[in-house]
Amino acid sequence: MLQQKSYQAKQVGAHFFEPIGPNAPKWYVVDATDQVVGRLATVIAKVIIGKHKPTFTRHADAGDFVIVLNADKVVFTRNKWDGKQYIRHTQHIGGIKYATAKQMLQRHPEEILRLAVWGMINKSSLGRHQMKKLKIYAAESHPHTAQNPKALPLAAARRSVLTQAKKQKA
């Protein structure tokens, strides 16, 4: 015999984030110009997951939206442009494909950062839902002006490359 859900579960239903109020998702903009891919990806993943908020819960989507601009101007350390390989499979026999980071930058510059963030997100339906909150553009403009995005706060970035880049510019 199947157990019924509790009364409270029936009333509330499944929800991922609070649509209005102080915990509602916010929109942030990050400029990826001259940023190291891995360090930038950790900051973005933390914001998308919601770990920068005091109301973080592992099983719920409490993260914010992140818009990344200038994804084609990211930087790798050392010789990763030629040494790092991205592997994918076409789902056909013998269909494994390799691409170096330099080739990925020429073909799909957004995918470099997307794959780096995906490696830091939980591989579940919640993780796939959280990845939809990441908007990456190779250009300097984006179509999300209606959401009124703000610059990523320094509390979320902490001592990352983002704050070091701002100090160097000043």
N, C-alpha and C positions, 0 to 999 in steps of 0.2 A: 504494500500500500504506500502511495506517495505521500510525503509530508507536505502540508500546505505552508506557504510563507506566512510570516507573522502579519498582524494587522498593519503595523507600521510600514513594513516592506511593501505591502499592497498599496498603501496611500502615497508613499514617497515615490516609488518607482526608481528605475535606473537613471541616474544623472551623473554627468562627468564634472561639471563645474557650475558655480553659482553665476547665473547670467547677469544679475544686478547686485549692487551693494559694494562694500569695500573689497571683497575678495573676487570680484568679477575680473575676467582676464583683461590685461592691458596690452597695448601695442608698443613695441620698442623698435628703434632703428639702430643698426650697427653698421659702421663703415669698415669694410674689410681691407682697405688700402694698406699695404705693407704690414699686414698682420700674419703671424705664424699660424698655419692651419690648425694644428693640434691644440694650441693654447686658446685660440678663438673658439674652436669647437667645444671645449670644456665649458666656457662661459655661456655659450648659446644653449648647450644641453641642460645646464643647470637652470636656466631661465625657462626653457620649454617644459621641463619636468615640474618645476615649481619649488625647487629646493631653496630658492632665495627668499621664500615667504615663510612667515612664522606658522602659517596654517597648513604646512606641507603634510600630506598623507600619502603613503605609498600606493594605495589601491585606487586613488581618485586623481582625476586630472585637474590639478590646481595651477598649472603653468600659464604663462603668458605667450602672446604671439611675438615673433621676432622677424623683422625684415632686415635682410643682409644686402647691402649695396656694394658694388664694385667687387664682385666675387672673382673677377678675372685678374685682380691685382693682389691676390694672396701670395704668401711667401712660404717656402719650405726651407728648413735648415739643412746645412751641409749639401750632399750631392743627391738629395731625394728626387730632384726633377728627373734624373735619368735612372736612378736606382729603384725607386718605388714603383711597384706594378699593381695595377688594378685588374682583377680577374673576374670574368663573367662567363656564363655558359648559355648557349643558344637553345638548350633543351633538345638538341639533335645529337646523334652519335658523332663524337669527335669535334663537337662544337665549342670547345673552350677558346676563349679570346683573351688576349693580353693587351694591356695598354699602359704605357709609362705615364707618369704624372705630367710630363710635358705634352704628350699627345692628348691627354684628357683636358688640359688647359686650352688647347687649340679647338677641340671638338665641343666639349661640354664643360665650361668652367664652373658652372653651378654644382655639378655632380661631385667635384672634389670635396667641397665643404659639406654637402648633403651626406655623403658616405662617411665622412669623419664624425659628424654628429650622430648618424645612425649607429655607428659603432659604440656610442656611449649611452644609447637609449635602450630600455628594456625591450626585448624581442617578443612582444605579445600584442594582443589587440589594443591594449592601452598605449603601448609604444608606437604603434602605427597611427593611432589617433593623435598622439602628441606630435608626431612628425608632420602632420598636416598643418601645424601652427608655425612651421618654418617656411618663410618665403624668401627665396634667394634670387637675386638679379645681378647680371653681369654689368648692367648699366648703372648710371648714377640716379636714375629716376625710378619710381615705382607707382603702381596704380592704387595704392592704399591710403591716399591722402584723406579720404572721408573718415577713416578711423582715428585721425589725429594722433599719429605715433610720436612718441617722445624719444629722446636719446636714452640709451641704457644707463641707469643710475650707477654711480661708482660703488654703491653697496653691493650690487649684484656682481660687478666685475672684480671688486677687491683689488688685489695686487696682481693683476694680469697684464697682458701686453697692451690692453686697451688703455689702462691708466698710464703705463710707461710711455706710450705714444703721445698722450696728451701733455705729459711733462716735457717731452723732447720738443714739441711744437711751441711750447710757451717760452 
